[in-house]
Structures are given as C-alpha cells and as structure tokens.
Amino acid sequence: MELLGQPFVIQNTTEGWPVTWHDAVTHGPKGAPNEAVSFTVLLPRRADMTISELQTYAAKRALELLQDHVKK
C-alpha cells in the first residue's frame, strides 16, 4: 500500500469538519492500481492542527470506523 498524499476536501460545518479523501490508499502493480480506499469522516474543528496532522487524524478515524464495522 502507498499513501498518495493527494489533496482532500475539508468542509466547515457547525458539527465539525467533514473530510473526504479520494484514493487515499491504492494497492496494485506500480502505475496500475487495482484497489483503492476512499473515505469521508467527521473530525472536530481544531485550529492547532497542521494539514499533515489532519490527514493522519482522518486516516486513523477511518481505520477506527472500519475496525468497528468488521467486528460486527
């Protein structure tokens, strides 16, 4: 798996920051991915976070949601 570091969409709402990350992770032969993971998560607003920190937080939150789903 390879983290692409592509730009992602951050919206500002009263509930927090919905973060959408398309093709956050791809897997497959170099130059021809055959699997991809995209997600949208809702993060709390935090002015002290850098984009890199926000990216990591979003990925960790998506992983938490997937792990909870698999356990059911």
N, C-alpha and C positions, 0 to 999 in steps of 0.2 A: 504494500500500500504506500501511496505517496501523498503527502499533504501538498496541495496545489498552491495555497495562499492567494487564491483569487479574491477579488473584491466581493463583498457580500452586502446585502441590503439591510440597513438598520432603520426602523421606523420609530418615531417618538410618539407614544400614546400615553394616556393617563394611567394605564395599567403597567407600563414599563416599556421595554424595548423589544419588540418582535424582531428577531434576527433571522434572516433567510440566507442560507449558504448553499448555492447550487454546485454540484460536483465537488463537494468538499474533499472527498477522497475517491480516488479511482484505483482500479486494480486490473492488470492485464499486461499483455506484451507492450513494450515501450512504443509509444506513438499510436497504439490502437487499444485503448481501454475497453474492456468488455463488461465491466461492472462499475457502478458509481453510487455514491451516497450523497443525497441532498437532504437538508432538514430546515425546519423553522422552529425556533424555541423562543420563549418569552423570558427575558432577563430583566432583573431590577435595574433601574437607572442608577448609574454611579459615575459621577463626574471625574473621579480619580483614576479611572481605568484607561489604559492606552488601547489602541486598536489591537495590538498583539494580545494583550490580556483579555480583551473582549472576545477575540477569536478563540482563544484557548477555553475561556469560560463557556462559550456557546457549544464547542465541541464536547466538553465534559458533560454539559447539561443534556445534550442529545444522547450521549452514551448512557447516562442515568435512565433516561426515558426508555431507551431500547432494552436495557437490562431488566427494568421493571416489567416491560411487555413480555419478554421471554420467560420470566419467572411465572407468569400467569398460566 
